[in-house]
């Protein structure tokens, strides 16, 4: 066995695979100006043999189609896993290490995500974003959809785009993002405003942003586990000079015309679109959250079930 493979196995066994779903040391901030060369030809999708694979892939291909309409490129290459991460993780490591200058988007359950995190750590890939996505079918859940991301920088943020897509239905949701690199902190938060959301920042921590719909900032922060504070300052939305196109993911592809069968498809669209450089509603901050409540007494939970999965965006 060569030294690289030996080191990989050693790292998987001793590098914290069984730690709670945390941030691997390989995660590093990447320059906001860095873009993916080659577009869809250099972006691939890895499906981890979960019940949500088909829905996520459908949304991913929709994003790719929107990108293709703009750039005239081909479809997104997709690779389907069986149980290789548990039985033969070195095969997946070989697949990744042999695909230089590629951006991989991967989804899988949490057990496989722990192993995949160690694979990324040991072959020194750049982990641009790590997401946790879950839904609950119970009507007693205050926020039946929850998304949490740790991202290298706001340039790789999919949260704003996903929030704009999820508001098309009546599901309540939260999206929380933490950024390892904050850039352009003096830029205006108004550039990232979303229709239907009120925007705030924390007085004592201006780099912490909160966008609320149907709920006060105090209650919203409590429901996502942030320290309760009454010092949220309202930020005016809209205005001239905005550097973000609020209504488009790519020329000719307006968000209002996008329709998805379920939230998993919308998540697939948002993650892939952002990986291809079509993200919207991005803002300079260290942490931000979107909290949406429909205001209905009995929110329509149709299409929701118990689903939990992790997402990765990595550069090799």
PyMOL commands that set and color helices and strands:
alter all, ss='L'
color gray80, all
select helices_A, chain A and resi 3-14+39-42+53-71+84-87+89-97+110-122+154-156+159-166+189-192+217-223+255-257+263-275
alter helices_A, ss='H'
color red, helices_A
select strands_A, chain A and resi 43-47+77-80+103-108+126-135+145-153+173-181+198-202+205-213+232-235+248-250+253-254+287-292+307-315
alter strands_A, ss='S'
color yellow, strands_A
deselect
rebuild
show_as cartoon
